């Protein structure tokens, strides 16, 4: 599940980079860019946290709720 969430975030980030490439890597408007970059970072962070939490609980031998 964590990998899926992280891949969604990576997809948003790649879409943002492709959008930036379409402008010639020049300046972009902030509202449109932030609407794409902020969810990308949130999904990447949540995915990484889920992966590390499952690894930690697995090493303790505990089952998540």
C-alpha positions, 0 to 999 in steps of 0.5 A: 500500500505504501508503495502504491501511495509513493508511486502516485506521488511520483506520478504527480511529480513527473507530471509537474516536471513534464509541465515545467519542461513544456514551458522551457524550464522557465518561470511558471505561475505559482497557483497551478504549480503548487496545486500539483507539487504539494500533493506530490510531496504529501503522497511521497511522504505518506508512502515513505512513512507507510513503508517504514512503519510496516518495516518497523512493525514487521521487525517487531513481529506486530500486526498493524490494526 
